[in-house]
Amino acid sequence: MKGGKSKSDTRNAKLSVNKKPAKAGRKSGKAAKDPNKPKRPASAFFVFMEEFREQYKKDHPKNKSVAAVGKAGGEKWKSMSEADKAPYVAKAEKRKVEYEKDMKNYNRRQAEGTKPEEEEESEKSMSEVNDEDDDEEGSGEEDDDE
């Protein structure tokens, strides 16, 4: 090109202008994710892709490209009729109902201020205490026999 920048130079220059500089020492605006929060359910397409990936791997064992699997899955999904998609839609709906139930329980626990980990630990602690008591009682009985 005559006396100017090529398209790739211009494109790279635009990309670098749009980048925001990293700000050291600042916390991001996002709140930390709660590891106990239920994950959102997969859509019908992703339910389909779970099965499709397994079949594709069996049919094409030498293929290592994730993009190829995704592209082939997308093309197959588009070519499927609504009747063919129905079982995947049903599975996705079932997962969605389960997710909504889990979210209600999660939100109820959040409102109460308890975490499932605390509940589990308290039950575990109780069993450990009971186990220790059992051991002491057992050893006490043995001492009596001697």
Disulfide bonds with the S-S distance in Angstrom:
none
